[in-house]
């Protein structure tokens, strides 16, 4: 038998059930060396490219001690990479108490792209997620739990805690009274338009708060977004009508998380506070919230060769149908031929299962091994939960299976190998490459390439602005929604092919 000639049983199969047809199709696939080698090539290509990237990645940072390995990402209470930089004017609070203040004004500065090379362009402005408000936390140690009620640049009043939790209050962007109360481990945030009628924003529980905590006023401003980068931005908030219950000491001032210049002595974009009568003007930069792209190298980088690795899978899936069709073994309506629906379903099950296993082997090797290599080279790694890592690994396998079934369905529809391969690559591979180049990211919403979203390993949060770019590991659709698009295309192609072949069967 020629290695590319599929096995064909001489027995009559018109009365065979689906298990018998499925077994026959599996036998055909595994006896054709070219198809098996194509699946192996898919694994080899993707794993090789992923490990090549992991082995070549070497991050370095410049600090006051000179150049060296970058520090590990700061991790919050739930294990997520976080940012924790802001200016804090605070007092110790022993036991229960509260703080009330009005944010009467918010101004700021943002750096825009330079018009003249080398000449910085800084203008007045406040970024949407600039924050100014009231905050309580057990200590100033970065990454520790906290709760805060705040006025933002363009998202009204918010109650946030432990970096990843965000509850909206009113849509106020003008002066606003805020109040934060502590009762044991329970922290409650309030808002008011006039300082008399109060509305609760949210209540949170910070388990294990010590008897004495730090409570006060804060200001922070994330950087302004420039395509794939963030540039300097700061906010200055004017606080007045300040009242404390349970704390009556002097104000302490701390630029929490400030970074030093390369000399190790000069603060980089420091914050500050100015007292003016009964007002405090607090200036801050940075953010208190999740660290997304800046949280370190990502797990999905290990699957960057997956789009190339899918090509052999698509070719094998197409040939799995067209090799027999070309020899007149499918679609003849002869008594010895299984019913078209049964035959195509069996072929789809076989090629989908084989592709799933190939994808699972690929991702199951390259993701954990690649991350281990990155860590061995002292690279900072974006923290990833076990659930997310499993979703990336299993999701990539499911994407590979769906793409294979789609290619099989296209082959059954057009019945020409070259055309079907071109269509499959054009629908799955080309849109991903175009979106990666930034040419047409919307293709990852309406084409089967949307399924690559399942490999996104960086979490998204509504209260953090990011550039939705593949280079930053962000897709237009959520992970499971993207995979659902690919599966829908596969089901549609296979269903249309079954319907088309059923009409050819003599009645």
Buried (B, 14 or more C-beta within 10 A) or exposed (E): EEEEEBEBEEEEBEEBEBEBBBBBBBBBBEBBEEBBBBBEBBBBBBBEBBBEBBEEBEBEEEBEEEEEEBEBBBBBBBEBBBBBBBBBBBBEBEEEBBBBBBBBBBBBBBBEEEEEEEEEEEEEBBBEBBBBBBBBBBEBEBBBBBBBBBBBBEBBBBBBBBBBBBBBBBEBBEBBBBBBBBEEEBBBBBBBBEBEEBEBBBBBEBEEBEEEBBBBBBBBBBBBBEEEEBBBBBBBBBBBBBEBBBBEEEBEBBBBBBBEEEEEEEEEBBBBBEEEEEBBBBBBBBBBBBBBBBBBBBBBBBBBBBBBBBBBBBBBBBBBBBBBBEEEBBBEEEEEBBBBBBBBBBBBBBBBBBBBBBBBBBBBBBBBBBBEBBBEBEBBBBBBEEEBBBBBBBBBBBBBBBBBBBBBBBBBBBBBBEBBBBBBBBBBBBBBBBBBEEEEBEBBBEBBBBBBBBBBBBBBBEBBBBBEBBEBBBBBBEBEBBBBBBBBBBBEBBEBBBEBBEEEEEE
